[in-house]
Amino acid sequence: MKINIVLSALMFSLLLVACGGKEEKKKDGFSVDRTKSTEKTVETSTATDEVPASQRVTLDEKGVGQIKSITLDPEIDMEMANAGEAIYNTNCTACHKLDKRFIGPSPRGIMKRRSPEWIMNMILDPKLMTEQDRCAKDLLIEFNGAAMANQNLTVEETRSILEYFRTL
């Protein structure tokens, strides 16, 4: 019995010596210590006073995609705009609200900020646009990586949505 007590005391002493002696200094706040990173980082906008992508005016950019040029009639085609509104209400309102920022940007005033070609290319192939167009990439970052879903719309349906946007 005396040996068990001596062995227990010896084990307890070893345990204290093994676990003790190292003091950890606590720092105020939260910090992460990263030693080495092999990932290449993509440099995004570093200027803090830069206009957010959703408010930036890029009327001279056409984006990337099948729409290279489009001519809009001075008068709005209300039949086409009504068809575009119906498509918008069916396919787009889950992420876009007319009067406020939501999962995606509001389309109100989009015709004053983007070219018709850019808008149609973004609707027709949002993945290609976010991969290759600077403004679309910035929008993806601004809206927390919420990528626009490809609705698989035709050029005619997309043109109708564009005509609807002209009425906003």
Secondary structure, 3 states (H helix, E strand, C coil): CHHHHHHHHHHHHHHHHHHCCCCCCCCCCCCCCCCCCCCCCCCCCCCCCCCCCCCCCECCCCCCCCCCCCCCCCCCCHHHHHHHHHHHHHHCCCCCCCCCCCCCCCCCCHHHHECHHHHHHHHHCHHHHHHHCHHHHHHHHHCCCCCCCCCCCCHHHHHHHHHHHHHC
